[in-house]
């Protein structure tokens, strides 16, 4: 009920049934869950709820007058060619390319960098609406075969297919029920390793992606070309640890299979290996055995992250966080597994973000220094610094190189750089970063904008939070500007500068300021920064984000009623928690695919992997952390909390997708029903006049593989809503 800002009519929210009989007992605390029924995506009542919410949201979005202009401008800027860095296998080069508005990028192949490029695989031919996406590709060592994984409607589930590269013939091989998988070939090109889950029992028909069952009992397989999946070799499983996941990597010399084992989303893993040359008859001979591959357990504890950089026979070089929260390079001989040596020590402030072997005896190290990338070339054996590669403030998206490559391709982006692929010849006495391909966006002039980084004191006073502020040059700090603040703060993930077409349009045509707050919980300063925003310290994330918001207001960039906050996934949780804790501080909130029910997250799909980040509600101490900030359980009427300071929740848009099997839609649906009830429908004349809406996308998932048009439409919807709610005017 109530009137919507700028729209002269009352919002009639759908009335959702409340089942007051559903009450859970957590360690003596009675926690009602009246919308438990929204957890069943197949129930007709749930479908009806979703349909009514969609109609309500559409009725509001249709009155957001700049939405169509945003869509037009965003579409125009999107319509420019984009490339990924090429990679080499055998005597061929491969790369992805999108002409601009193609739903999905297309995979090309060429015989040399100067040769004509030919389409190898166009996923846009696999569905009419562009919702089939390529998630993983792997080319055999002789460049004769392509194995590729296809996702439907954004689901984490993939189907692995096989193509002969020479004649583009798609083979009959079809591998189902794969998820969280790598694809890594043996060097004889007879087959590859991959990971999958057991198929549903009893022939149960499942629309992969909308099921909510827990993902358990991952298995690691080898597939021979031209055979049925039922004949694949089961190389490893661990039924005693059903939450473990497995991924494989065949070393560049083809001798070793390295298997990484993880239990959850924490940045720690076990490392097992197997010497493939020890099989006298190869994997064909092993098919006759009934056992698993006899892996050697190099690291059998979840005490750190280990990642192979290179190997010389049995001598392996790793990037690791072992006794180094900012990461370092170490070396071990498999014949002396207890004797590890340090090659490149942990830096004092900078985080070793990645390491790649190149040019035979060199490695390229990528560091984060105050959320800005630094590239170094070092000697692989000694670790000594050879060169620092010049790079402006921005992000290295990817490095395309293998150990025997002397030429490396580096993908780069920044707030004001749509995309550059650099080509660097490491044989040169002084390697140069030459532009190989440059993305040009029509109508975008980087000289109109300015990027500024500030360091904001958080609530505890002792921590400085980095924040990037991007805006048109020479704006007046008079609090008049609409502002979009984005955050994530979890799982050791670093949010670094990147180009965004839609946010560029906001700055250009709405006069908006765009900001990213690099709050604790992320990986911007290594594992310590991550741990300072996880588990018992999760509240630090919300405090940091609130401090960043207060800075933007006090510095004159914006004011509360013109400040919109946005986050996705764990960042959706961030938004949900912050509007509960400080509803007065924001004018608008956009929460995408958020983790909103912290007490039942672990019961669905891969949610149990979040224990390492959030904690387990079945443990009393950890329940006490979770119940204090769980968005679903902390919706309050702000006008009752502080009657002397009347306020309401900001205009809120909760976004989810029907095939999101990472954070299932029930999180957003239950929070939507709860917010609408507590703030709106349970009161005859509610002070809550700002809208509380849900946007549920069909044939989409957690974000990956989304077709171009869906990205454009979502941006237009979100930022059209934001503009209306903040009272932002269009600037031509």
C-alpha positions as CSV (number, residue, x, y, z in Angstrom):
1,X,0.0,0.0,0.0
2,X,1.1,3.6,-0.1
3,X,2.2,5.9,-2.9
4,X,5.2,5.4,-5.1
5,X,7.6,8.3,-5.4
6,X,6.8,10.1,-8.7
7,X,3.9,7.8,-9.5
8,X,0.5,9.0,-8.5
9,X,-1.1,5.8,-7.5
10,X,-1.0,3.3,-4.6
11,X,0.9,0.1,-5.0
12,X,-1.3,-3.0,-4.4
13,X,1.1,-5.7,-3.2
14,X,0.1,-9.3,-3.8
15,X,-0.9,-10.9,-0.5
16,X,1.3,-14.0,0.2
17,X,0.0,-16.7,2.4
18,X,1.7,-16.9,5.8
19,X,2.1,-20.3,7.4
20,X,2.5,-19.5,11.1
21,X,2.8,-23.1,12.0
22,X,6.4,-23.4,10.6
23,X,8.7,-22.6,13.5
24,X,12.2,-24.0,13.8
25,X,14.1,-24.4,17.1
26,X,17.7,-23.3,16.8
27,X,19.5,-23.9,20.1
28,X,16.4,-22.9,22.1
29,X,15.5,-20.0,19.9
30,X,12.1,-20.3,18.1
31,X,12.5,-18.9,14.6
32,X,9.3,-18.7,12.5
33,X,9.6,-19.4,8.7
34,X,6.1,-18.5,7.4
35,X,7.1,-18.5,3.8
36,X,8.8,-21.9,3.7
37,X,6.4,-22.9,0.9
38,X,8.3,-20.5,-1.4
39,X,11.2,-23.0,-1.3
40,X,9.4,-25.3,-3.8
41,X,10.0,-23.9,-7.3
42,X,7.6,-26.4,-8.9
43,X,4.6,-25.6,-6.7
44,X,1.7,-23.8,-8.5
45,X,1.3,-21.4,-5.5
46,X,4.9,-20.3,-6.0
47,X,4.5,-19.8,-9.7
48,X,1.4,-17.7,-9.0
49,X,3.4,-15.6,-6.5
50,X,6.2,-15.1,-9.0
51,X,3.7,-14.2,-11.8
52,X,1.9,-11.6,-9.6
53,X,5.2,-10.0,-8.5
54,X,6.3,-9.8,-12.1
55,X,3.1,-8.0,-13.1
56,X,3.5,-5.5,-10.2
57,X,7.1,-4.9,-11.1
58,X,6.4,-4.4,-14.7
59,X,3.7,-1.9,-13.9
60,X,6.3,0.2,-12.0
61,X,9.1,-0.2,-14.5
62,X,6.8,0.9,-17.3
63,X,6.5,4.2,-15.5
64,X,10.3,4.7,-15.2
65,X,10.5,7.3,-18.0
66,X,14.3,7.0,-18.7
67,X,14.3,3.2,-19.0
68,X,13.8,3.2,-22.8
69,X,16.5,5.9,-23.2
70,X,18.9,3.9,-21.1
71,X,18.2,0.8,-23.2
72,X,18.8,2.7,-26.4
73,X,22.1,4.3,-25.2
74,X,23.4,1.1,-23.6
75,X,22.6,-0.9,-26.8
76,X,24.4,1.6,-28.9
77,X,27.6,1.4,-26.8
78,X,27.4,-2.4,-26.6
79,X,27.4,-2.6,-30.4
80,X,31.2,-2.6,-30.8
81,X,33.5,-5.6,-31.4
82,X,35.0,-7.3,-28.4
83,X,37.8,-9.9,-28.3
84,X,39.4,-12.3,-25.8
85,X,43.1,-13.0,-25.8
86,X,44.1,-15.7,-28.3
87,X,45.6,-18.9,-27.0
88,X,47.8,-21.4,-28.9
89,X,47.5,-25.2,-29.1
90,X,49.6,-27.2,-31.5
91,X,50.1,-25.1,-34.6
92,X,46.8,-23.2,-34.2
93,X,45.5,-20.1,-32.5
94,X,42.0,-19.8,-30.9
95,X,40.1,-16.9,-29.6
96,X,36.5,-15.7,-28.7
97,X,35.0,-12.7,-30.5
98,X,31.7,-10.9,-30.3
99,X,30.7,-8.5,-33.1
100,X,28.8,-6.4,-30.6
101,X,25.2,-7.4,-30.1
102,X,25.6,-11.2,-30.6
103,X,24.0,-13.0,-27.7
104,X,27.1,-15.1,-27.1
105,X,30.8,-14.7,-28.2
106,X,31.9,-17.0,-31.0
107,X,35.0,-19.2,-30.9
108,X,37.4,-18.7,-33.9
109,X,40.5,-20.7,-35.1
110,X,43.3,-19.6,-37.3
111,X,46.6,-21.3,-38.5
112,X,48.7,-18.2,-37.5
113,X,48.1,-14.8,-36.1
114,X,48.1,-13.4,-39.6
115,X,46.0,-16.1,-41.2
116,X,42.3,-15.9,-41.9
117,X,40.2,-16.6,-38.9
118,X,37.4,-19.1,-39.3
119,X,34.4,-19.8,-37.0
120,X,35.0,-23.0,-35.1
121,X,32.0,-22.9,-32.7
122,X,29.1,-20.5,-32.7
123,X,26.9,-21.0,-29.6
124,X,24.3,-18.6,-31.1
125,X,23.2,-21.4,-33.4
126,X,22.4,-23.7,-30.5
127,X,19.3,-21.8,-29.2
128,X,16.9,-19.3,-30.6
129,X,17.2,-17.0,-27.6
130,X,20.9,-17.2,-27.1
131,X,20.6,-18.8,-23.6
132,X,23.0,-21.7,-24.4
133,X,26.5,-20.6,-23.5
134,X,30.0,-22.0,-23.7
135,X,31.5,-22.1,-20.2
136,X,34.7,-24.0,-20.8
137,X,36.8,-25.0,-23.8
138,X,39.8,-27.3,-23.9
139,X,41.8,-28.1,-27.1
140,X,43.9,-31.3,-27.4
141,X,47.6,-30.9,-27.5
142,X,47.8,-31.8,-31.2
143,X,44.9,-29.2,-31.9
144,X,42.8,-32.0,-33.5
145,X,39.9,-32.0,-31.0
146,X,37.9,-29.4,-29.1
147,X,36.1,-30.4,-25.9
148,X,33.6,-27.8,-24.8
149,X,31.0,-27.4,-22.0
150,X,27.6,-25.9,-22.6
151,X,25.3,-24.4,-20.0
152,X,21.6,-23.9,-20.6
153,X,19.8,-20.9,-19.2
154,X,22.7,-19.9,-17.0
155,X,22.7,-23.0,-14.9
156,X,25.9,-24.4,-13.3
157,X,25.1,-27.7,-14.9
158,X,27.0,-28.3,-18.1
159,X,27.0,-30.8,-20.9
160,X,30.4,-31.6,-22.4
161,X,30.6,-32.1,-26.2
162,X,33.4,-32.9,-28.6
163,X,34.3,-31.5,-32.1
164,X,36.9,-32.5,-34.7
165,X,38.7,-29.2,-35.4
166,X,39.7,-29.9,-39.0
167,X,36.2,-30.4,-40.4
168,X,34.1,-29.0,-37.5
169,X,32.3,-32.3,-37.1
170,X,30.6,-32.6,-33.7
171,X,31.2,-36.2,-32.4
172,X,28.5,-38.3,-30.7
173,X,30.3,-38.0,-27.3
174,X,28.0,-36.4,-24.8
175,X,28.8,-36.1,-21.1
176,X,26.0,-35.1,-18.8
177,X,25.6,-34.0,-15.2
178,X,28.9,-32.2,-15.1
179,X,29.3,-29.3,-12.7
180,X,32.3,-27.3,-11.3
181,X,34.5,-29.1,-13.8
182,X,37.8,-28.5,-15.5
183,X,38.6,-30.3,-18.8
184,X,42.2,-31.4,-19.2
185,X,43.6,-33.6,-22.0
186,X,46.2,-36.4,-21.8
187,X,49.0,-35.6,-24.3
188,X,48.2,-38.6,-26.4
189,X,44.9,-36.8,-27.3
190,X,43.0,-40.0,-26.6
191,X,40.7,-38.4,-24.0
192,X,40.4,-36.0,-21.1
193,X,39.7,-35.8,-17.4
194,X,36.5,-34.1,-16.1
195,X,34.3,-34.0,-13.0
196,X,30.6,-34.7,-12.5
197,X,27.9,-35.6,-10.1
198,X,25.9,-38.9,-10.1
199,X,22.8,-38.7,-12.3
200,X,19.4,-38.4,-10.5
201,X,18.1,-41.7,-9.3
202,X,15.0,-43.6,-10.5
203,X,15.2,-41.9,-13.9
204,X,13.8,-38.7,-12.3
205,X,13.3,-36.1,-15.0
206,X,15.0,-32.9,-13.9
207,X,15.1,-29.4,-15.5
208,X,18.7,-28.9,-14.6
209,X,19.1,-25.6,-12.9
210,X,15.8,-25.2,-11.1
211,X,16.3,-28.2,-8.8
212,X,17.3,-27.3,-5.2
213,X,18.7,-30.6,-4.0
214,X,22.2,-30.4,-2.4
215,X,25.1,-31.1,-4.8
216,X,26.9,-34.0,-3.2
217,X,29.3,-36.8,-4.1
218,X,31.4,-35.2,-6.8
219,X,33.4,-37.7,-8.9
220,X,36.5,-37.4,-11.1
221,X,36.5,-39.3,-14.5
222,X,38.5,-39.9,-17.6
223,X,36.7,-40.0,-21.0
224,X,38.0,-41.8,-24.1
225,X,37.1,-40.3,-27.4
226,X,34.3,-42.1,-29.2
227,X,33.0,-44.0,-26.2
228,X,29.8,-43.8,-24.2
229,X,29.8,-41.9,-20.9
230,X,29.0,-45.2,-19.1
231,X,32.4,-46.5,-20.1
232,X,34.3,-43.6,-18.6
233,X,37.0,-44.4,-16.0
234,X,36.1,-43.4,-12.5
235,X,39.5,-42.0,-11.3
236,X,38.6,-40.7,-7.9
237,X,35.7,-40.3,-5.5
238,X,35.4,-39.9,-1.7
239,X,32.0,-41.1,-0.4
240,X,33.1,-40.4,3.2
241,X,33.4,-36.7,2.3
242,X,30.3,-36.0,0.1
243,X,30.9,-32.2,0.0
244,X,34.4,-32.5,-1.6
245,X,34.8,-31.3,-5.2
246,X,37.6,-32.4,-7.6
247,X,39.3,-30.7,-10.5
248,X,42.2,-32.0,-12.6
249,X,45.2,-30.5,-14.4
250,X,47.7,-32.4,-16.7
251,X,51.1,-30.8,-16.5
252,X,52.5,-29.1,-19.6
253,X,55.0,-31.9,-20.0
254,X,52.1,-34.4,-20.0
255,X,53.7,-36.6,-17.3
256,X,51.6,-35.8,-14.2
257,X,48.0,-35.5,-13.4
258,X,47.5,-33.0,-10.6
259,X,44.2,-33.1,-8.7
260,X,42.9,-30.3,-6.5
261,X,40.4,-31.1,-3.8
262,X,38.2,-28.5,-2.2
263,X,35.5,-28.8,0.5
264,X,33.9,-25.4,0.2
265,X,34.4,-21.9,-1.2
266,X,37.3,-21.2,1.1
267,X,40.6,-20.6,-0.7
268,X,42.3,-23.8,0.6
269,X,42.8,-27.1,-1.2
270,X,44.5,-30.5,-1.0
271,X,46.9,-31.6,-3.8
272,X,47.2,-35.1,-5.0
273,X,49.1,-36.2,-8.1
274,X,49.7,-39.3,-10.2
275,X,52.6,-40.0,-12.6
276,X,50.8,-41.0,-15.8
277,X,54.0,-42.5,-17.2
278,X,53.8,-45.1,-14.4
279,X,50.9,-46.8,-16.3
280,X,52.6,-49.5,-18.4
281,X,49.6,-49.8,-20.8
282,X,48.4,-46.3,-20.3
283,X,44.8,-45.5,-19.2
284,X,43.5,-48.1,-21.7
285,X,45.2,-50.7,-19.6
286,X,43.8,-49.2,-16.4
287,X,40.3,-49.7,-17.7
288,X,40.6,-53.3,-16.7
289,X,41.1,-52.5,-13.1
290,X,38.3,-52.0,-10.7
291,X,40.1,-49.5,-8.4
292,X,40.7,-45.8,-8.4
293,X,43.8,-44.2,-9.7
294,X,46.5,-44.6,-7.0
295,X,47.1,-40.9,-6.4
296,X,50.0,-39.7,-4.2
297,X,48.8,-37.3,-1.5
298,X,51.3,-34.4,-1.6
299,X,49.2,-32.0,0.5
300,X,46.4,-33.7,2.4
301,X,45.3,-30.9,4.7
302,X,43.1,-27.9,4.0
303,X,45.6,-25.5,5.5
304,X,46.4,-23.2,2.5
305,X,45.9,-22.7,-1.3
306,X,48.3,-24.5,-3.6
307,X,48.4,-23.9,-7.4
308,X,50.9,-25.4,-9.8
309,X,52.9,-22.8,-11.8
310,X,55.3,-25.2,-13.5
311,X,57.2,-28.5,-13.2
312,X,60.6,-29.8,-14.3
313,X,60.1,-33.6,-14.1
314,X,59.5,-34.1,-10.4
315,X,60.4,-30.6,-9.3
316,X,57.2,-28.5,-8.9
317,X,56.8,-24.8,-8.5
318,X,53.6,-23.6,-6.7
319,X,51.9,-20.3,-5.8
320,X,50.6,-20.8,-2.2
321,X,49.2,-19.0,0.8
322,X,50.9,-21.4,3.2
323,X,52.3,-19.2,5.9
324,X,51.9,-16.3,3.5
325,X,48.4,-14.6,3.5
326,X,49.5,-12.4,0.6
327,X,50.9,-15.5,-1.3
328,X,54.4,-16.5,-2.4
329,X,56.2,-18.9,-4.8
330,X,57.6,-22.1,-3.4
331,X,59.2,-25.2,-4.8
332,X,59.3,-28.9,-3.9
333,X,60.7,-32.1,-5.4
334,X,58.1,-34.9,-5.3
335,X,60.8,-37.3,-4.3
336,X,61.4,-35.2,-1.1
337,X,57.9,-34.0,-0.3
338,X,58.8,-32.6,3.1
339,X,61.5,-30.3,1.7
340,X,60.0,-27.1,0.4
341,X,62.0,-24.0,-0.6
342,X,61.0,-20.4,-1.1
343,X,61.5,-18.9,-4.5
344,X,59.7,-15.6,-4.3
345,X,58.8,-14.5,-0.7
346,X,55.5,-12.9,0.3
347,X,55.4,-9.2,-0.4
348,X,55.0,-6.8,2.5
349,X,51.8,-5.1,1.2
350,X,51.1,-6.4,-2.3
351,X,49.1,-9.6,-3.0
352,X,50.4,-12.1,-5.5
353,X,47.3,-12.6,-7.5
354,X,48.5,-15.1,-10.1
355,X,51.6,-16.7,-11.5
356,X,52.2,-18.2,-15.0
357,X,55.3,-19.9,-16.4
358,X,56.5,-18.5,-19.8
359,X,59.4,-18.4,-22.1
360,X,60.8,-21.7,-20.8
361,X,62.5,-20.4,-17.7
362,X,60.6,-17.3,-16.7
363,X,57.3,-16.5,-15.0
364,X,54.9,-13.6,-15.1
365,X,53.6,-12.6,-11.7
366,X,50.6,-10.4,-11.3
367,X,50.3,-8.4,-8.0
368,X,47.5,-6.3,-6.6
369,X,48.9,-3.1,-5.0
370,X,46.2,-1.1,-3.3
371,X,43.7,-2.7,-5.8
372,X,45.8,-1.8,-8.8
373,X,47.6,-4.4,-10.9
374,X,51.4,-4.7,-11.2
375,X,53.1,-7.1,-13.6
376,X,56.5,-8.6,-13.2
377,X,58.7,-11.0,-15.1
378,X,60.9,-13.1,-12.9
379,X,63.4,-15.9,-13.3
380,X,61.5,-19.2,-12.8
381,X,64.4,-20.9,-11.0
382,X,65.8,-18.2,-8.8
383,X,62.8,-15.9,-8.5
384,X,64.9,-12.8,-9.3
385,X,63.1,-9.8,-10.8
386,X,64.0,-9.4,-14.5
387,X,61.5,-6.7,-15.7
388,X,58.5,-4.7,-14.5
389,X,55.9,-4.5,-17.3
390,X,54.4,-1.0,-17.7
391,X,50.6,-1.0,-17.2
392,X,48.2,1.8,-16.3
393,X,45.7,1.7,-13.4
394,X,43.3,-1.1,-14.2
395,X,42.8,-4.8,-14.2
396,X,44.5,-7.8,-15.9
397,X,41.6,-9.9,-16.9
398,X,43.7,-12.8,-18.3
399,X,47.2,-13.9,-19.4
400,X,47.4,-16.3,-22.4
401,X,50.7,-18.1,-22.2
402,X,52.2,-21.5,-21.7
403,X,55.7,-22.4,-20.6
404,X,57.2,-22.9,-24.1
405,X,55.6,-19.6,-25.4
406,X,57.9,-16.6,-25.7
407,X,55.0,-14.4,-26.7
408,X,52.3,-13.6,-24.1
409,X,48.9,-12.0,-24.6
410,X,47.5,-9.9,-21.7
411,X,43.9,-8.7,-21.5
412,X,43.5,-5.4,-19.8
413,X,40.6,-3.2,-18.8
414,X,39.9,-0.2,-16.5
415,X,37.0,2.2,-15.7
416,X,37.9,4.2,-18.7
417,X,39.4,1.5,-21.0
418,X,36.9,-0.8,-22.7
419,X,39.5,-3.4,-23.4
420,X,43.0,-3.8,-24.7
421,X,44.9,-7.0,-25.6
422,X,48.6,-6.5,-25.2
423,X,51.2,-8.7,-27.0
424,X,54.5,-8.9,-25.2
425,X,57.6,-10.7,-26.7
426,X,59.6,-12.0,-23.7
427,X,62.7,-12.7,-25.9
428,X,63.2,-8.9,-26.3
429,X,66.0,-7.4,-24.1
430,X,63.4,-5.0,-22.8
431,X,59.9,-6.5,-23.3
432,X,57.3,-4.0,-24.5
433,X,53.5,-4.1,-24.1
434,X,52.4,-3.6,-27.7
435,X,48.7,-3.3,-28.5
436,X,47.5,-6.4,-30.3
437,X,43.8,-5.5,-30.3
438,X,42.0,-2.5,-28.9
439,X,38.2,-2.3,-28.2
440,X,36.8,1.0,-29.3
441,X,33.3,2.0,-28.0
442,X,31.5,4.5,-30.3
443,X,30.6,7.8,-28.6
444,X,32.7,7.1,-25.5
445,X,35.3,9.8,-24.7
446,X,37.4,8.9,-21.7
447,X,38.6,12.5,-21.4
448,X,35.1,13.4,-20.0
449,X,35.7,11.4,-16.9
450,X,38.0,11.2,-13.9
451,X,38.9,8.3,-11.6
452,X,39.9,9.0,-8.0
453,X,40.8,6.5,-5.3
454,X,40.2,7.4,-1.6
455,X,40.8,5.5,1.6
456,X,37.9,5.8,4.0
457,X,38.2,5.1,7.8
458,X,35.8,2.3,8.8
459,X,33.8,2.2,12.0
460,X,36.6,0.7,14.0
461,X,38.8,3.7,13.1
462,X,41.9,1.7,12.5
463,X,41.0,0.3,9.1
464,X,41.2,2.2,5.8
465,X,38.8,1.1,3.1
466,X,39.9,1.7,-0.5
467,X,37.1,3.2,-2.7
468,X,37.2,4.1,-6.4
469,X,35.1,7.1,-7.4
470,X,34.4,7.6,-11.1
471,X,32.6,10.7,-12.3
472,X,32.5,13.4,-15.0
473,X,35.4,15.8,-14.6
474,X,35.1,18.9,-12.4
475,X,31.7,18.0,-10.8
476,X,30.7,20.3,-8.0
477,X,30.7,18.6,-4.6
478,X,27.4,20.1,-3.5
479,X,25.5,16.8,-2.7
480,X,23.4,17.1,-5.8
481,X,24.5,14.0,-7.8
482,X,22.8,10.6,-8.0
483,X,25.4,8.1,-6.9
484,X,25.7,4.3,-7.4
485,X,27.9,2.5,-4.8
486,X,28.8,-1.1,-5.6
487,X,30.3,-3.7,-3.1
488,X,30.9,-7.4,-2.7
489,X,33.1,-8.2,0.3
490,X,33.4,-12.0,0.4
491,X,35.1,-15.2,-0.5
492,X,38.6,-13.6,-1.0
493,X,37.3,-12.1,-4.3
494,X,38.8,-8.8,-5.4
495,X,36.7,-6.2,-7.1
496,X,39.1,-4.3,-9.4
497,X,38.6,-1.6,-12.0
498,X,36.8,-2.6,-15.2
499,X,34.8,-0.9,-17.9
500,X,31.0,-1.0,-17.8
501,X,28.9,0.3,-20.6
502,X,25.8,0.8,-18.5
503,X,27.5,2.7,-15.7
504,X,29.2,4.9,-18.3
505,X,25.8,5.8,-19.6
506,X,24.7,6.6,-16.0
507,X,27.6,9.0,-15.6
508,X,27.1,10.6,-19.0
509,X,23.3,10.9,-19.2
510,X,22.2,11.0,-15.5
511,X,25.2,12.9,-14.1
512,X,25.8,10.0,-11.7
513,X,28.8,9.2,-9.7
514,X,29.9,5.6,-9.7
515,X,31.9,4.0,-6.9
516,X,33.3,0.7,-5.8
517,X,34.1,0.1,-2.1
518,X,36.7,-2.6,-1.6
519,X,35.4,-3.6,1.8
520,X,36.8,-6.4,4.0
521,X,35.9,-10.0,3.1
522,X,37.4,-9.6,-0.3
523,X,40.9,-10.5,-1.4
524,X,42.2,-7.0,-2.1
525,X,44.9,-7.2,0.6
526,X,45.2,-11.0,0.9
527,X,43.8,-13.7,3.2
528,X,43.9,-11.5,6.3
529,X,41.7,-8.9,4.7
530,X,39.3,-11.8,3.7
531,X,39.2,-13.3,7.1
532,X,38.6,-9.9,8.7
533,X,35.2,-9.9,6.9
534,X,34.2,-13.5,7.4
535,X,32.6,-15.8,10.0
536,X,32.4,-14.0,13.4
537,X,33.7,-10.8,11.7
538,X,31.2,-10.6,8.9
539,X,29.7,-7.4,10.4
540,X,32.9,-5.6,9.4
541,X,31.7,-5.9,5.7
542,X,28.5,-4.0,6.5
543,X,30.3,-1.5,8.7
544,X,32.8,-0.8,5.9
545,X,30.1,-0.3,3.3
546,X,28.1,2.0,5.5
547,X,31.3,4.0,6.2
548,X,31.9,4.3,2.5
549,X,28.3,5.6,2.0
550,X,28.7,8.1,4.8
551,X,31.9,9.4,3.2
552,X,30.2,10.0,-0.1
553,X,27.6,12.1,1.6
554,X,30.0,14.0,3.9
555,X,32.4,14.7,1.0
556,X,29.5,16.3,-1.0
557,X,29.3,13.7,-3.8
558,X,25.6,12.9,-3.0
559,X,23.0,12.8,-0.3
560,X,21.1,9.9,1.3
561,X,18.0,10.2,-0.9
562,X,20.2,10.2,-4.0
563,X,22.4,7.3,-3.0
564,X,21.7,3.9,-4.6
565,X,23.6,0.8,-3.4
566,X,24.1,-2.4,-5.5
567,X,25.6,-5.8,-5.0
568,X,25.4,-9.4,-6.4
569,X,25.4,-12.8,-4.7
570,X,27.4,-12.3,-1.5
571,X,27.1,-8.6,-2.5
572,X,23.3,-9.1,-2.5
573,X,23.6,-10.2,1.1
574,X,25.6,-7.0,1.7
575,X,22.7,-4.9,0.3
576,X,20.1,-6.8,2.3
577,X,22.0,-6.5,5.6
578,X,22.8,-2.8,5.0
579,X,19.2,-1.7,4.3
580,X,18.1,-3.5,7.5
581,X,20.8,-1.9,9.6
582,X,20.6,1.6,8.1
583,X,17.4,2.1,6.1
584,X,17.7,5.9,6.5
585,X,21.1,6.1,4.7
586,X,20.0,5.1,1.2
587,X,17.5,6.2,-1.4
588,X,17.5,3.0,-3.5
589,X,18.8,-0.5,-3.3
590,X,19.5,-3.1,-6.0
591,X,20.2,-6.6,-4.7
592,X,21.0,-9.2,-7.3
593,X,20.8,-13.0,-6.6
594,X,21.5,-12.4,-3.0
595,X,22.1,-14.8,-0.1
596,X,19.2,-13.8,2.1
597,X,18.3,-16.7,4.4
598,X,21.4,-17.4,6.3
599,X,19.8,-20.2,8.4
600,X,18.9,-22.4,5.4
601,X,21.5,-21.6,2.8
602,X,23.3,-24.9,3.3
603,X,20.2,-27.0,2.5
604,X,20.1,-26.2,-1.2
605,X,22.4,-27.0,-4.1
606,X,26.0,-25.9,-3.3
607,X,25.0,-23.6,-0.4
608,X,26.8,-25.9,2.1
609,X,30.1,-24.7,0.6
610,X,29.4,-21.3,2.3
611,X,30.0,-22.7,5.8
612,X,33.7,-21.5,5.5
613,X,32.6,-18.0,4.8
614,X,29.5,-17.6,7.0
615,X,29.4,-20.4,9.5
616,X,26.9,-23.2,10.2
617,X,23.6,-22.4,11.9
618,X,23.5,-25.9,13.4
619,X,26.4,-24.8,15.7
620,X,25.3,-22.5,18.6
621,X,28.1,-20.0,18.3
622,X,27.9,-19.7,14.6
623,X,24.1,-19.4,14.7
624,X,24.6,-16.4,17.0
625,X,26.6,-14.7,14.3
626,X,24.2,-15.5,11.5
627,X,20.9,-14.5,13.2
628,X,22.2,-11.0,13.9
629,X,22.6,-10.0,10.2
630,X,20.6,-12.6,8.1
631,X,18.6,-10.3,5.9
632,X,15.4,-12.4,6.1
633,X,15.4,-12.4,9.9
634,X,16.1,-8.7,10.5
635,X,13.4,-6.8,8.6
636,X,12.2,-4.2,11.1
637,X,9.9,-1.2,10.8
638,X,12.3,1.8,11.1
639,X,9.6,4.1,12.3
640,X,9.0,1.8,15.3
641,X,12.7,1.5,16.0
642,X,13.2,5.2,16.4
643,X,9.9,7.1,16.6
644,X,11.7,10.4,16.9
645,X,13.4,9.9,13.5
646,X,10.7,8.8,11.1
647,X,12.1,6.9,8.2
648,X,11.3,4.0,5.8
649,X,13.2,1.5,3.7
650,X,14.8,2.7,0.5
651,X,13.1,1.9,-2.8
652,X,14.3,-1.7,-3.2
653,X,14.5,-4.1,-6.2
654,X,15.4,-7.7,-5.4
655,X,16.6,-9.6,-8.5
656,X,16.8,-13.3,-9.0
657,X,16.6,-15.9,-11.8
658,X,14.7,-19.1,-12.3
659,X,17.8,-21.2,-13.2
660,X,20.1,-19.8,-10.5
661,X,21.4,-23.0,-8.9
662,X,24.2,-21.3,-7.0
663,X,22.0,-19.1,-4.8
664,X,18.5,-20.4,-5.5
665,X,15.6,-18.0,-6.0
666,X,13.9,-18.9,-2.8
667,X,16.3,-16.5,-1.0
668,X,15.0,-13.4,-2.8
669,X,11.4,-14.6,-2.9
670,X,11.2,-15.2,0.9
671,X,12.8,-11.8,1.6
672,X,10.5,-10.1,-0.9
673,X,7.4,-11.6,0.8
674,X,8.7,-10.7,4.3
675,X,9.6,-7.1,3.4
676,X,6.3,-6.5,1.7
677,X,4.4,-8.0,4.7
678,X,6.3,-6.4,7.5
679,X,6.6,-2.9,5.9
680,X,3.5,-2.7,3.7
681,X,0.6,-5.1,3.7
682,X,0.3,-5.8,7.4
683,X,-0.5,-2.1,8.1
684,X,-3.5,-0.1,6.9
685,X,-1.7,3.1,6.4
686,X,2.0,2.2,6.2
687,X,4.7,4.9,6.3
688,X,6.5,2.7,3.7
689,X,5.7,4.5,0.5
690,X,9.0,3.5,-1.3
691,X,8.3,0.4,-3.4
692,X,9.6,-3.1,-2.5
693,X,9.7,-5.1,-5.7
694,X,11.1,-8.3,-7.2
695,X,12.4,-8.9,-10.6
696,X,12.5,-12.6,-11.5
697,X,14.3,-13.4,-14.8
698,X,13.4,-16.5,-16.8
699,X,16.0,-18.7,-18.5
700,X,18.8,-17.1,-16.6
701,X,21.1,-18.2,-13.8
702,X,23.6,-16.7,-11.3
703,X,25.1,-14.4,-14.0
704,X,27.5,-16.4,-16.1
705,X,26.6,-17.0,-19.7
706,X,23.9,-14.4,-19.9
707,X,23.1,-13.3,-23.4
708,X,23.9,-9.7,-24.4
709,X,20.2,-8.6,-24.8
710,X,19.4,-9.9,-21.3
711,X,22.3,-7.9,-19.9
712,X,21.1,-4.8,-21.7
713,X,17.5,-5.3,-20.5
714,X,18.5,-5.9,-16.9
715,X,20.7,-2.8,-16.8
716,X,17.9,-0.7,-18.3
717,X,15.4,-2.0,-15.8
718,X,17.7,-1.6,-12.8
719,X,19.0,1.8,-13.6
720,X,15.7,3.1,-15.0
721,X,14.2,2.1,-11.6
722,X,17.1,3.8,-9.8
723,X,16.8,7.0,-11.8
724,X,13.0,7.2,-11.0
725,X,13.5,6.6,-7.3
726,X,16.4,9.1,-7.0
727,X,14.7,11.7,-9.1
728,X,17.6,11.8,-11.6
729,X,17.0,13.8,-14.8
730,X,18.2,12.9,-18.3
731,X,21.1,14.8,-19.7
732,X,21.2,14.6,-23.5
